[in-house]
């Protein structure tokens, strides 16, 4: 490798997977070069979360990163890890600094049957990874207090709108935002990705209720599509459509798949997990954050698999699906090889993906996939996490 990957280590069971994947599937085959950042919760506490910012800046410098799943702590986690505060989501911090869009797609293997029987093609999720509740200002109001949205410019108050008069009892307030430039980047990222993959774009928000906020998203998408992409879409035989988000959900469930579903930040967070699970498993979903200036951060779409981690700490064998984390590594290795003109590295990444899928398709898999596997003449075999990685390694060597 000529240029290092930015390597962001993480938490709990995915941290264990991370080490196993590197040791068994990558280091024996690749002269791996990384710039390492420990984004585990203990080190984020130790550095005041500065390590997360440093990893994002390194991604801007080197262009390609690979990230392990990390904990976003709640009150229970604060007590468990003896934290000084509830640190913000590392993903949110990185996405804000890169101003990126997250694209997630199911990893399809023969024999793994989607829960939604009509889905015959992949559904790609584009998540606007900036602003909204992930960078919100929040306040718990006491009885008798009033909350306003106040807008100032040059020290002069321009607008004051009452959100809620809490004279009848306490409550909570949340202030969210987004920016024109970020929404424009999101729209262009979606349209460019759709053209590259020959996918129609479906976008939904709730402009009937949120007439200003969601209406702003709707108007920007419509303007950019009409002025910059409509002709290219028509020439490619694809289209762009906007409707209310609840209508999009209904249409997606009734569809055969085969579209790019553009989602606002929170919608994308929720719906990507729904789509991943419906296709088979959260462990079968690829995810990449793409910035407007062409920086890439690959990660697994799932969390840190806490339940398996606690079992691991007790010395128990687990059967944790590493496929999404493998795809994070293969995506980053392929992109690094593509940018640095190393065809051997690109070829290795694709070979590792084929070895992983062939292992599953031949009937060897982790426990989460067993109930989903339907392939004539093959009885699935449940493997432990370590056994599954070794089985992939054998296929890769062949």
C-alpha positions as a Markdown table, in Angstrom:
| # | Residue | x | y | z |
|---|---|---|---|---|
| 1 | Unk | 0.0 | 0.0 | 0.0 |
| 2 | Unk | 1.2 | 3.5 | -0.8 |
| 3 | Unk | -1.1 | 5.6 | 1.3 |
| 4 | Unk | -2.4 | 4.5 | 4.7 |
| 5 | Unk | -6.0 | 3.7 | 5.5 |
| 6 | Unk | -7.4 | 5.6 | 8.5 |
| 7 | Unk | -8.3 | 2.9 | 10.9 |
| 8 | Unk | -10.9 | 3.6 | 13.6 |
| 9 | Unk | -11.1 | 0.9 | 16.2 |
| 10 | Unk | -14.3 | 0.5 | 18.2 |
| 11 | Unk | -16.1 | -1.2 | 21.1 |
| 12 | Unk | -17.3 | -4.4 | 22.5 |
| 13 | Unk | -17.9 | -7.5 | 20.3 |
| 14 | Unk | -17.2 | -5.6 | 17.1 |
| 15 | Unk | -13.8 | -4.7 | 18.5 |
| 16 | Unk | -13.1 | -8.4 | 18.9 |
| 17 | Unk | -14.3 | -9.1 | 15.4 |
| 18 | Unk | -12.0 | -6.2 | 14.2 |
| 19 | Unk | -8.9 | -7.9 | 15.5 |
| 20 | Unk | -9.9 | -11.3 | 14.2 |
| 21 | Unk | -10.6 | -10.0 | 10.7 |
| 22 | Unk | -7.2 | -8.2 | 10.6 |
| 23 | Unk | -5.3 | -11.2 | 11.9 |
| 24 | Unk | -7.0 | -14.0 | 9.9 |
| 25 | Unk | -8.3 | -12.4 | 6.7 |
| 26 | Unk | -6.2 | -9.3 | 5.9 |
| 27 | Unk | -2.7 | -9.3 | 7.4 |
| 28 | Unk | -1.6 | -12.7 | 5.9 |
| 29 | Unk | -2.5 | -11.4 | 2.4 |
| 30 | Unk | -2.0 | -7.7 | 2.4 |
| 31 | Unk | 1.0 | -5.5 | 3.4 |
| 32 | Unk | -1.4 | -3.4 | 5.5 |
| 33 | Unk | -0.6 | 0.2 | 6.2 |
| 34 | Unk | -2.9 | 2.2 | 8.5 |
| 35 | Unk | -3.0 | 5.3 | 10.7 |
| 36 | Unk | -4.7 | 4.0 | 13.8 |
| 37 | Unk | -7.2 | 5.8 | 16.0 |
| 38 | Unk | -8.8 | 4.1 | 19.0 |
| 39 | Unk | -12.4 | 5.3 | 19.1 |
| 40 | Unk | -13.3 | 2.9 | 21.9 |
| 41 | Unk | -15.4 | 4.5 | 24.6 |
| 42 | Unk | -12.6 | 4.4 | 27.2 |
| 43 | Unk | -10.2 | 6.3 | 24.9 |
| 44 | Unk | -12.8 | 8.8 | 23.9 |
| 45 | Unk | -13.3 | 9.5 | 27.6 |
| 46 | Unk | -9.5 | 9.7 | 28.1 |
| 47 | Unk | -9.1 | 12.2 | 25.3 |
| 48 | Unk | -12.2 | 14.2 | 25.8 |
| 49 | Unk | -13.4 | 12.8 | 22.5 |
| 50 | Unk | -10.6 | 14.7 | 20.7 |
| 51 | Unk | -9.6 | 11.3 | 19.1 |
| 52 | Unk | -12.8 | 11.3 | 17.2 |
| 53 | Unk | -12.1 | 14.7 | 15.7 |
| 54 | Unk | -8.5 | 13.7 | 14.9 |
| 55 | Unk | -9.7 | 10.6 | 13.0 |
| 56 | Unk | -12.1 | 12.7 | 10.9 |
| 57 | Unk | -9.4 | 15.1 | 10.1 |
| 58 | Unk | -7.1 | 12.2 | 9.1 |
| 59 | Unk | -9.8 | 11.0 | 6.8 |
| 60 | Unk | -9.8 | 14.4 | 5.1 |
| 61 | Unk | -6.1 | 14.1 | 4.7 |
| 62 | Unk | -5.8 | 10.5 | 3.4 |
| 63 | Unk | -9.2 | 10.1 | 1.7 |
| 64 | Unk | -10.2 | 6.6 | 2.9 |
| 65 | Unk | -11.1 | 5.4 | 6.3 |
| 66 | Unk | -12.5 | 2.1 | 7.8 |
| 67 | Unk | -14.4 | 2.3 | 11.1 |
| 68 | Unk | -15.4 | -0.3 | 13.7 |
| 69 | Unk | -18.8 | 0.1 | 15.4 |
| 70 | Unk | -18.8 | 2.3 | 18.5 |
| 71 | Unk | -20.9 | 3.0 | 21.6 |
| 72 | Unk | -22.9 | 6.2 | 21.8 |
| 73 | Unk | -23.4 | 6.3 | 25.6 |
| 74 | Unk | -26.7 | 6.8 | 27.4 |
| 75 | Unk | -27.1 | 7.3 | 31.2 |
| 76 | Unk | -26.7 | 3.5 | 31.8 |
| 77 | Unk | -23.4 | 3.5 | 29.8 |
| 78 | Unk | -22.1 | 6.5 | 31.7 |
| 79 | Unk | -22.5 | 4.5 | 35.0 |
| 80 | Unk | -21.1 | 1.3 | 33.4 |
| 81 | Unk | -18.0 | 3.0 | 32.0 |
| 82 | Unk | -17.6 | 5.7 | 34.7 |
| 83 | Unk | -17.8 | 8.5 | 32.1 |
| 84 | Unk | -17.7 | 12.2 | 32.8 |
| 85 | Unk | -20.5 | 12.8 | 30.4 |
| 86 | Unk | -22.7 | 11.3 | 27.7 |
| 87 | Unk | -20.3 | 11.7 | 24.8 |
| 88 | Unk | -21.9 | 12.4 | 21.4 |
| 89 | Unk | -22.2 | 9.8 | 18.6 |
| 90 | Unk | -18.7 | 9.3 | 17.0 |
| 91 | Unk | -20.5 | 8.7 | 13.7 |
| 92 | Unk | -22.4 | 12.0 | 14.1 |
| 93 | Unk | -19.2 | 13.9 | 14.8 |
| 94 | Unk | -17.4 | 12.3 | 11.8 |
| 95 | Unk | -20.3 | 12.9 | 9.5 |
| 96 | Unk | -20.6 | 16.5 | 10.5 |
| 97 | Unk | -16.9 | 17.2 | 9.9 |
| 98 | Unk | -16.9 | 15.4 | 6.5 |
| 99 | Unk | -20.4 | 16.7 | 5.6 |
| 100 | Unk | -21.0 | 13.3 | 4.1 |
| 101 | Unk | -23.9 | 11.2 | 2.9 |
| 102 | Unk | -24.2 | 7.6 | 4.1 |
| 103 | Unk | -25.1 | 4.9 | 1.5 |
| 104 | Unk | -26.2 | 1.5 | 2.7 |
| 105 | Unk | -27.0 | -1.6 | 0.7 |
| 106 | Unk | -27.8 | -5.2 | 1.6 |
| 107 | Unk | -25.2 | -7.8 | 1.0 |
| 108 | Unk | -27.0 | -10.5 | -0.9 |
| 109 | Unk | -26.0 | -14.2 | -0.7 |
| 110 | Unk | -27.8 | -17.1 | -2.5 |
| 111 | Unk | -29.9 | -19.0 | 0.0 |
| 112 | Unk | -30.6 | -16.0 | 2.3 |
| 113 | Unk | -34.3 | -15.2 | 1.9 |
| 114 | Unk | -35.6 | -11.7 | 2.6 |
| 115 | Unk | -38.5 | -11.5 | 5.1 |
| 116 | Unk | -40.3 | -9.3 | 2.6 |
| 117 | Unk | -41.0 | -11.9 | -0.1 |
| 118 | Unk | -41.5 | -9.4 | -2.9 |
| 119 | Unk | -38.0 | -7.9 | -2.6 |
| 120 | Unk | -36.0 | -9.3 | -5.4 |
| 121 | Unk | -33.5 | -6.5 | -5.9 |
| 122 | Unk | -31.3 | -4.6 | -3.4 |
| 123 | Unk | -32.7 | -1.4 | -1.8 |
| 124 | Unk | -29.9 | 1.2 | -1.3 |
| 125 | Unk | -30.4 | 3.7 | 1.5 |
| 126 | Unk | -28.9 | 7.2 | 1.3 |
| 127 | Unk | -28.9 | 8.8 | 4.7 |
| 128 | Unk | -28.2 | 12.5 | 5.0 |
| 129 | Unk | -25.6 | 12.4 | 7.7 |
| 130 | Unk | -25.6 | 16.0 | 8.9 |
| 131 | Unk | -27.5 | 18.0 | 11.5 |
| 132 | Unk | -31.0 | 17.3 | 12.7 |
| 133 | Unk | -31.3 | 15.6 | 16.1 |
| 134 | Unk | -27.7 | 14.3 | 16.0 |
| 135 | Unk | -26.4 | 17.8 | 16.6 |
| 136 | Unk | -29.4 | 19.2 | 18.5 |
| 137 | Unk | -29.6 | 21.6 | 21.4 |
| 138 | Unk | -31.8 | 20.2 | 24.1 |
| 139 | Unk | -33.3 | 21.5 | 27.3 |
| 140 | Unk | -35.5 | 20.1 | 30.1 |
| 141 | Unk | -37.9 | 22.8 | 31.0 |
| 142 | Unk | -39.5 | 23.3 | 34.5 |
| 143 | Unk | -43.0 | 24.3 | 35.2 |
| 144 | Unk | -43.6 | 28.0 | 34.5 |
| 145 | Unk | -40.8 | 28.4 | 32.0 |
| 146 | Unk | -41.2 | 29.4 | 28.4 |
| 147 | Unk | -39.1 | 28.2 | 25.4 |
| 148 | Unk | -38.6 | 30.2 | 22.2 |
| 149 | Unk | -36.7 | 30.0 | 18.9 |
| 150 | Unk | -34.7 | 33.3 | 18.9 |
| 151 | Unk | -32.8 | 34.4 | 15.8 |
| 152 | Unk | -30.1 | 37.1 | 16.0 |
| 153 | Unk | -27.9 | 38.9 | 13.6 |
| 154 | Unk | -25.0 | 41.2 | 14.5 |
| 155 | Unk | -26.4 | 41.3 | 18.1 |
| 156 | Unk | -29.8 | 42.3 | 17.0 |
| 157 | Unk | -32.8 | 40.1 | 17.6 |
| 158 | Unk | -34.6 | 39.4 | 14.3 |
| 159 | Unk | -37.2 | 36.9 | 15.3 |
| 160 | Unk | -38.7 | 35.3 | 18.4 |
| 161 | Unk | -41.2 | 32.5 | 18.2 |
| 162 | Unk | -42.8 | 30.7 | 21.1 |
| 163 | Unk | -42.2 | 27.0 | 21.1 |
| 164 | Unk | -44.1 | 26.1 | 24.3 |
| 165 | Unk | -45.3 | 27.8 | 27.5 |
| 166 | Unk | -44.7 | 25.2 | 30.2 |
| 167 | Unk | -47.1 | 26.9 | 32.7 |
| 168 | Unk | -49.0 | 23.7 | 33.1 |
| 169 | Unk | -46.0 | 21.5 | 33.9 |
| 170 | Unk | -42.4 | 20.5 | 33.0 |
| 171 | Unk | -41.3 | 19.2 | 29.6 |
| 172 | Unk | -38.5 | 19.0 | 27.1 |
| 173 | Unk | -37.4 | 21.2 | 24.2 |
| 174 | Unk | -35.2 | 20.3 | 21.2 |
| 175 | Unk | -33.7 | 22.6 | 18.6 |
| 176 | Unk | -32.4 | 21.1 | 15.3 |
| 177 | Unk | -31.0 | 22.7 | 12.2 |
| 178 | Unk | -29.6 | 22.0 | 8.7 |
| 179 | Unk | -27.9 | 24.0 | 6.1 |
| 180 | Unk | -28.5 | 24.8 | 2.5 |
| 181 | Unk | -25.0 | 23.7 | 1.4 |
| 182 | Unk | -25.3 | 20.4 | 3.2 |
| 183 | Unk | -28.7 | 19.6 | 1.8 |
| 184 | Unk | -27.5 | 20.5 | -1.7 |
| 185 | Unk | -24.5 | 18.2 | -1.2 |
| 186 | Unk | -26.8 | 15.4 | -0.1 |
| 187 | Unk | -29.1 | 15.9 | -3.1 |
| 188 | Unk | -26.1 | 15.8 | -5.6 |
| 189 | Unk | -24.6 | 12.8 | -3.8 |
| 190 | Unk | -27.9 | 10.9 | -4.2 |
| 191 | Unk | -28.3 | 11.8 | -7.8 |
| 192 | Unk | -24.7 | 11.0 | -8.7 |
| 193 | Unk | -24.8 | 7.7 | -6.9 |
| 194 | Unk | -28.1 | 6.8 | -8.6 |
| 195 | Unk | -26.7 | 7.5 | -12.0 |
| 196 | Unk | -23.6 | 5.4 | -11.3 |
| 197 | Unk | -25.8 | 2.5 | -10.2 |
| 198 | Unk | -28.7 | 3.1 | -12.6 |
| 199 | Unk | -31.2 | 3.4 | -9.8 |
| 200 | Unk | -34.3 | 5.6 | -9.5 |
| 201 | Unk | -34.3 | 7.9 | -6.5 |
| 202 | Unk | -37.2 | 8.0 | -4.0 |
| 203 | Unk | -37.2 | 10.8 | -1.5 |
| 204 | Unk | -39.8 | 11.4 | 1.3 |
| 205 | Unk | -40.2 | 13.9 | 4.1 |
| 206 | Unk | -43.1 | 15.4 | 6.0 |
| 207 | Unk | -43.6 | 18.8 | 4.4 |
| 208 | Unk | -47.3 | 18.7 | 5.1 |
| 209 | Unk | -46.5 | 19.0 | 8.8 |
| 210 | Unk | -43.0 | 20.6 | 8.8 |
| 211 | Unk | -43.8 | 23.1 | 6.1 |
| 212 | Unk | -40.6 | 25.2 | 6.5 |
| 213 | Unk | -38.0 | 22.6 | 7.6 |
| 214 | Unk | -39.0 | 19.6 | 5.5 |
| 215 | Unk | -40.3 | 21.8 | 2.8 |
| 216 | Unk | -36.8 | 23.3 | 2.5 |
| 217 | Unk | -35.4 | 19.8 | 1.8 |
| 218 | Unk | -38.2 | 19.1 | -0.8 |
| 219 | Unk | -37.6 | 22.4 | -2.7 |
| 220 | Unk | -33.8 | 22.0 | -2.9 |
| 221 | Unk | -34.1 | 18.4 | -4.2 |
| 222 | Unk | -36.6 | 19.5 | -6.8 |
| 223 | Unk | -34.5 | 22.4 | -8.0 |
| 224 | Unk | -31.3 | 20.5 | -8.3 |
| 225 | Unk | -32.9 | 17.6 | -10.1 |
| 226 | Unk | -34.7 | 19.8 | -12.6 |
| 227 | Unk | -31.7 | 22.0 | -13.3 |
| 228 | Unk | -28.8 | 19.6 | -13.1 |
| 229 | Unk | -29.9 | 16.0 | -13.4 |
| 230 | Unk | -33.2 | 15.5 | -15.2 |
| 231 | Unk | -31.8 | 15.1 | -18.7 |
| 232 | Unk | -29.2 | 12.6 | -17.5 |
| 233 | Unk | -31.8 | 10.6 | -15.6 |
| 234 | Unk | -34.1 | 10.4 | -18.6 |
| 235 | Unk | -31.2 | 9.3 | -20.8 |
| 236 | Unk | -30.3 | 6.6 | -18.3 |
| 237 | Unk | -33.9 | 5.4 | -18.1 |
| 238 | Unk | -34.3 | 6.2 | -14.4 |
| 239 | Unk | -36.4 | 8.8 | -12.5 |
| 240 | Unk | -36.7 | 10.9 | -9.3 |
| 241 | Unk | -39.8 | 11.0 | -7.3 |
| 242 | Unk | -40.8 | 12.8 | -4.1 |
| 243 | Unk | -43.7 | 11.9 | -1.8 |
| 244 | Unk | -44.5 | 11.9 | 1.9 |
| 245 | Unk | -42.2 | 9.7 | 4.0 |
| 246 | Unk | -45.0 | 7.5 | 5.2 |
| 247 | Unk | -46.1 | 6.9 | 1.6 |
| 248 | Unk | -42.5 | 6.0 | 0.6 |
| 249 | Unk | -42.4 | 3.4 | 3.4 |
| 250 | Unk | -45.7 | 1.8 | 2.1 |
| 251 | Unk | -44.4 | 1.9 | -1.5 |
| 252 | Unk | -41.0 | 0.4 | -0.6 |
| 253 | Unk | -42.7 | -2.6 | 1.2 |
| 254 | Unk | -44.9 | -3.2 | -1.8 |
| 255 | Unk | -42.0 | -2.9 | -4.3 |
| 256 | Unk | -39.6 | -5.5 | -5.7 |
| 257 | Unk | -36.7 | -3.3 | -4.6 |
| 258 | Unk | -34.2 | -1.8 | -6.9 |
| 259 | Unk | -34.2 | 1.9 | -5.9 |
| 260 | Unk | -32.1 | 4.4 | -4.0 |
| 261 | Unk | -34.2 | 5.5 | -1.0 |
| 262 | Unk | -33.0 | 9.0 | 0.1 |
| 263 | Unk | -33.7 | 9.7 | 3.8 |
| 264 | Unk | -33.2 | 12.5 | 6.2 |
| 265 | Unk | -30.8 | 11.8 | 9.0 |
| 266 | Unk | -33.1 | 10.2 | 11.5 |
| 267 | Unk | -35.2 | 8.4 | 8.9 |
| 268 | Unk | -32.1 | 6.9 | 7.4 |
| 269 | Unk | -30.8 | 5.8 | 10.8 |
| 270 | Unk | -34.1 | 3.9 | 11.4 |
| 271 | Unk | -35.0 | 2.7 | 7.9 |
| 272 | Unk | -31.5 | 1.3 | 7.1 |
| 273 | Unk | -31.8 | -1.0 | 10.1 |
| 274 | Unk | -35.3 | -2.0 | 9.0 |
| 275 | Unk | -34.2 | -2.7 | 5.4 |
| 276 | Unk | -31.1 | -4.6 | 6.7 |
| 277 | Unk | -33.1 | -6.8 | 9.0 |
| 278 | Unk | -35.8 | -7.4 | 6.3 |
| 279 | Unk | -33.1 | -8.6 | 3.9 |
| 280 | Unk | -31.9 | -11.0 | 6.5 |
| 281 | Unk | -29.6 | -9.6 | 9.1 |
| 282 | Unk | -28.0 | -6.4 | 10.4 |
| 283 | Unk | -24.8 | -8.2 | 9.8 |
| 284 | Unk | -25.5 | -8.2 | 6.1 |
| 285 | Unk | -25.5 | -4.5 | 5.3 |
| 286 | Unk | -22.7 | -2.4 | 3.7 |
| 287 | Unk | -22.2 | 1.2 | 4.7 |
| 288 | Unk | -20.1 | 4.0 | 3.3 |
| 289 | Unk | -19.9 | 7.7 | 4.1 |
| 290 | Unk | -19.1 | 9.8 | 1.1 |
| 291 | Unk | -18.2 | 13.5 | 1.4 |
| 292 | Unk | -18.8 | 16.1 | -1.4 |
| 293 | Unk | -15.1 | 16.3 | -2.1 |
| 294 | Unk | -14.6 | 12.6 | -2.5 |
| 295 | Unk | -13.5 | 11.3 | 1.0 |
| 296 | Unk | -14.8 | 7.8 | 2.0 |
| 297 | Unk | -15.4 | 6.2 | 5.4 |
| 298 | Unk | -16.5 | 2.6 | 5.4 |
| 299 | Unk | -18.2 | 1.0 | 8.4 |
| 300 | Unk | -20.5 | -1.8 | 9.5 |
| 301 | Unk | -24.2 | -0.7 | 9.6 |
| 302 | Unk | -24.9 | -2.3 | 13.0 |
| 303 | Unk | -23.9 | -1.7 | 16.6 |
| 304 | Unk | -21.4 | -3.2 | 18.9 |
| 305 | Unk | -23.3 | -6.5 | 19.6 |
| 306 | Unk | -23.3 | -5.9 | 23.4 |
| 307 | Unk | -25.1 | -9.2 | 24.3 |
| 308 | Unk | -22.4 | -11.3 | 22.6 |
| 309 | Unk | -19.7 | -9.2 | 24.2 |
| 310 | Unk | -20.9 | -10.0 | 27.7 |
| 311 | Unk | -21.0 | -13.7 | 26.7 |
| 312 | Unk | -17.4 | -13.4 | 25.4 |
| 313 | Unk | -16.2 | -11.8 | 28.6 |
| 314 | Unk | -17.6 | -14.9 | 30.5 |
| 315 | Unk | -15.5 | -17.1 | 28.2 |
| 316 | Unk | -18.4 | -18.3 | 26.2 |
| 317 | Unk | -18.1 | -19.0 | 22.4 |
| 318 | Unk | -20.2 | -16.6 | 20.3 |
| 319 | Unk | -21.6 | -16.9 | 16.8 |
| 320 | Unk | -21.4 | -13.2 | 15.8 |
| 321 | Unk | -21.8 | -12.3 | 12.1 |
| 322 | Unk | -18.7 | -10.4 | 10.9 |
| 323 | Unk | -19.8 | -9.9 | 7.3 |
| 324 | Unk | -20.7 | -6.2 | 7.5 |
| 325 | Unk | -17.4 | -5.5 | 9.2 |
| 326 | Unk | -15.6 | -7.5 | 6.5 |
| 327 | Unk | -17.4 | -5.4 | 3.9 |
| 328 | Unk | -16.2 | -2.3 | 5.7 |
| 329 | Unk | -12.6 | -3.5 | 5.2 |
| 330 | Unk | -13.1 | -4.7 | 1.6 |
| 331 | Unk | -14.7 | -1.4 | 0.6 |
| 332 | Unk | -11.9 | 0.6 | 2.1 |
| 333 | Unk | -9.2 | -1.6 | 0.6 |
| 334 | Unk | -10.8 | -1.5 | -2.8 |
| 335 | Unk | -11.2 | 2.3 | -2.8 |
| 336 | Unk | -7.6 | 2.7 | -1.6 |
| 337 | Unk | -6.4 | 0.5 | -4.4 |
| 338 | Unk | -8.6 | 2.3 | -6.9 |
| 339 | Unk | -7.3 | 5.8 | -5.8 |
| 340 | Unk | -3.7 | 4.7 | -5.6 |
| 341 | Unk | -3.8 | 2.6 | -8.8 |
| 342 | Unk | -3.1 | -0.8 | -7.1 |
| 343 | Unk | -5.1 | -3.3 | -9.0 |
| 344 | Unk | -3.9 | -6.2 | -6.9 |
| 345 | Unk | -5.4 | -4.6 | -3.8 |
| 346 | Unk | -8.7 | -4.1 | -5.6 |
| 347 | Unk | -8.6 | -7.7 | -6.7 |
| 348 | Unk | -7.9 | -8.9 | -3.2 |
| 349 | Unk | -10.9 | -7.0 | -1.8 |
| 350 | Unk | -13.2 | -8.6 | -4.3 |
| 351 | Unk | -11.7 | -12.0 | -3.7 |
| 352 | Unk | -12.3 | -11.7 | 0.0 |
| 353 | Unk | -15.9 | -10.8 | -0.6 |
| 354 | Unk | -16.4 | -13.8 | -2.9 |
| 355 | Unk | -14.8 | -16.1 | -0.4 |
| 356 | Unk | -17.1 | -14.8 | 2.3 |
| 357 | Unk | -20.3 | -15.2 | 0.2 |
| 358 | Unk | -19.2 | -18.7 | -1.1 |
| 359 | Unk | -18.7 | -19.8 | 2.5 |
| 360 | Unk | -22.3 | -18.8 | 3.4 |
| 361 | Unk | -23.7 | -20.2 | 0.1 |
| 362 | Unk | -22.1 | -23.5 | 0.7 |
| 363 | Unk | -23.9 | -23.8 | 4.1 |
| 364 | Unk | -21.4 | -22.5 | 6.7 |
| 365 | Unk | -22.5 | -19.5 | 8.6 |
| 366 | Unk | -23.1 | -17.7 | 11.9 |
| 367 | Unk | -26.3 | -18.4 | 13.9 |
| 368 | Unk | -28.2 | -15.3 | 12.8 |
| 369 | Unk | -28.3 | -16.6 | 9.2 |
| 370 | Unk | -29.4 | -20.2 | 10.0 |
| 371 | Unk | -33.2 | -19.4 | 10.1 |
| 372 | Unk | -33.0 | -17.5 | 6.8 |
| 373 | Unk | -31.1 | -20.0 | 4.8 |
| 374 | Unk | -33.0 | -21.9 | 2.2 |
| 375 | Unk | -31.0 | -23.8 | -0.5 |
| 376 | Unk | -32.0 | -27.1 | -1.9 |
| 377 | Unk | -29.6 | -30.0 | -0.9 |
| 378 | Unk | -27.7 | -27.9 | 1.7 |
| 379 | Unk | -28.2 | -28.2 | 5.4 |
| 380 | Unk | -26.7 | -25.1 | 7.1 |
| 381 | Unk | -24.0 | -25.5 | 9.7 |
| 382 | Unk | -23.7 | -23.1 | 12.6 |
| 383 | Unk | -20.1 | -21.9 | 13.2 |
| 384 | Unk | -18.6 | -19.9 | 16.0 |
| 385 | Unk | -17.2 | -16.5 | 15.1 |
| 386 | Unk | -13.7 | -17.8 | 15.0 |
| 387 | Unk | -14.6 | -20.9 | 13.0 |
| 388 | Unk | -16.5 | -18.8 | 10.5 |
| 389 | Unk | -13.4 | -16.5 | 10.0 |
| 390 | Unk | -11.2 | -19.5 | 9.6 |
| 391 | Unk | -13.6 | -21.1 | 7.1 |
| 392 | Unk | -13.5 | -17.8 | 5.0 |
| 393 | Unk | -9.7 | -17.9 | 5.2 |
| 394 | Unk | -9.6 | -21.4 | 3.8 |
| 395 | Unk | -11.8 | -20.3 | 0.9 |
| 396 | Unk | -9.7 | -17.3 | 0.3 |
| 397 | Unk | -6.5 | -19.3 | 0.2 |
| 398 | Unk | -8.0 | -21.6 | -2.3 |
